C-alpha cells in the first residue's frame, strides 16, 4: 500500500502549486522573498511551483508561515471552505 502513496499525483501537485502561487501573489511576496524567508532554495521552490516536485508538509508549513496563512489555506479547495 505505501508504495502507491509515497508520491502525489501530477494533478494534485499542480493544484497545490496553483494554490501556493496564488497565495504568494495575494500576499504580495516575491518569489525571491518566499525562497529566502522559507529557506527553500530558489531552484527547489521553482520545481515545486512548476509542479515538477512534490511539496512536503514542512515545505507547506514554511511557505504558509511566510505568507501569513494556515497550511490548510494552501490546500486545493480550501478558499471556498474558509469563506
matplotlib code that plots the C-alpha trace (Angstrom):
import matplotlib.pyplot as plt

x = [0.0, 2.7, 4.5, 1.4, 1.1, 4.6, 4.3, 1.4, -0.2, 0.6, -2.8, -2.6, 1.0, -0.2, -3.3, -1.1, 1.4, -1.5, -2.8, 0.6, 1.4, -2.0, -1.4, 2.1, 0.8, -2.2, 0.3, 2.5, 5.5, 8.0, 9.4, 12.9, 11.4, 9.4, 12.6, 14.7, 12.2, 11.0, 14.5, 13.6, 16.4, 15.2, 15.7, 13.8, 11.0, 10.7, 10.4, 7.6, 5.7, 6.0, 4.7, 7.9, 8.4, 6.1, 5.5, 6.3, 4.4, 7.5, 7.6, 3.9, 4.4, 7.3, 5.5, 2.3, 4.3, 5.9, 2.6, 0.8, -1.8, -2.6, -1.3, -4.9, -5.4, -2.9, -4.8, -6.9, -10.5, -9.7, -10.6, -14.2, -14.3, -12.7, -15.1]
y = [0.0, 2.5, 2.3, 3.7, 6.6, 7.9, 10.4, 12.7, 12.5, 15.1, 16.7, 17.2, 18.5, 21.1, 22.0, 22.6, 24.7, 26.8, 27.5, 28.3, 30.6, 32.4, 32.9, 34.2, 36.8, 37.7, 38.3, 40.5, 38.3, 38.0, 34.6, 35.7, 36.7, 33.5, 31.5, 33.5, 33.6, 30.0, 28.5, 26.7, 27.2, 29.1, 26.1, 23.8, 26.4, 26.7, 22.9, 23.0, 25.9, 24.4, 21.1, 19.1, 18.1, 17.1, 19.5, 18.2, 19.1, 21.0, 22.9, 23.9, 24.9, 27.1, 28.7, 29.3, 31.0, 33.4, 34.1, 34.6, 31.9, 28.5, 25.4, 24.4, 27.6, 26.4, 23.1, 22.9, 23.9, 25.5, 29.0, 28.1, 26.2, 29.1, 31.7]
z = [0.0, 1.0, -2.3, -4.0, -1.6, -1.5, -4.3, -5.0, -8.5, -11.1, -10.8, -7.0, -7.4, -9.9, -7.8, -4.8, -6.9, -8.2, -4.7, -3.3, -6.2, -5.8, -2.1, -2.8, -5.2, -2.9, 0.0, -2.2, -1.6, -4.4, -5.5, -4.1, -0.8, -0.5, -1.2, 1.2, 4.1, 3.8, 3.5, 0.3, -2.4, -5.5, -7.8, -5.4, -5.0, -8.8, -9.1, -6.5, -8.1, -11.6, -10.4, -11.0, -7.4, -4.5, -1.6, 1.8, 4.9, 6.0, 2.7, 3.1, 6.8, 5.9, 3.0, 5.0, 7.7, 5.3, 3.6, 6.9, 6.2, 7.6, 5.9, 5.2, 3.3, 0.8, 0.1, -3.1, -2.4, 1.0, 0.0, -0.6, 2.7, 4.6, 3.3]

ax = plt.figure().add_subplot(projection="3d")
ax.plot(x, y, z, "-o")
ax.set_aspect("equal")
plt.show()
